[in-house]
Amino acid sequence: MTSAPSSKINQLLQKWPSGAVAVLPWLEKQGVYQQLIHEYEKTSWVRRIGRGAYARAGDKVEWTGGLYALQEQLVLPIHPGGKTALSMQGYAHFLPMGQGTTVVLFGPPNVKLPLWFKQYRWGVKIRYTTTNLFIGKGDHGLTQKDMGFYSVNVSTPERAMMEVLYEVPKRESYEEAKLLMEGLTTLRPRLVQTLLEDCASVKVKRLFMVLAESCKHAWVKKLALSHVEFGKGKRMLVKGGRFDSKYNITVPESRNGRAVAGERG
């Protein structure tokens, strides 16, 4: 290899975090075009993991390394949410995150996952949910999670809990959602307030408050619920469940036959 390409690869590796995927548009911005990438492949500097996506030679890339490329290089508004975000931040100790577990990603309806990301074997199942769950700024309730050599944006616990409830009962269970809510003793009322006001789902807002009040968290008392639009009419999560008259929603009974949350008058 000549000194010029060698110098170029050294410059590239300084900008390319270990464990992260690099996509072709970003590589081209660094002055590394496809022909040069092929040379790097031949000389074992990089390896192709999918169409237009590469990893540094010798690097084991995980799904977060692919997500870094989605967020930082392709600028796609895709983030880990729900149980995945809670687990990444230590709020779901009883939920497994190893081999074969499901990673839940969220994004807007008009944003698709690139083919290379969907097809690569990350060692986990990727479930991508598209929704406009929050109106206005879609980045409310996101925070950066340090992954060592790079960082990714993930849902805060406040937003993640609402994303869990968005998928109840089709993909997530009410019982598990209640267990998760029980552990959220330190949510920030100001952020909860903002997210409740921005949330477009009546079901999510009602369920969030039913569970939060049943857990008797101190932060609940600091919410200004008169500023939250809970909609009109009744909602039914399950048939034959318990009707919560304050929030007009029917929720499942607990497994021992008693109400999951206390009866309301």
Secondary structure, DSSP 8 states (H G I E B T S, - for coil): --HHHHHHHHHHHHHS-TT--EEHHHHHHTT--HHHHHHHHHTTSEEEEETTEEEETT----HHHHHHIIIIIS----EE-HHHHHHHTTS-TTS--STT-EEEEEE-TT----HHHHHS--SSEEEEEE---B-S-TTTTEEEEE-SS-EEEEE-HHHHHHHHHHTTTTTS-HHHHHHHHHT-TT--HHHHHHHHHHB--HHHHHHHHHHHHHHT-GGGGG--GGGS---SS-EESSTTSEEETTTTEEE-B-TTSSBSS----
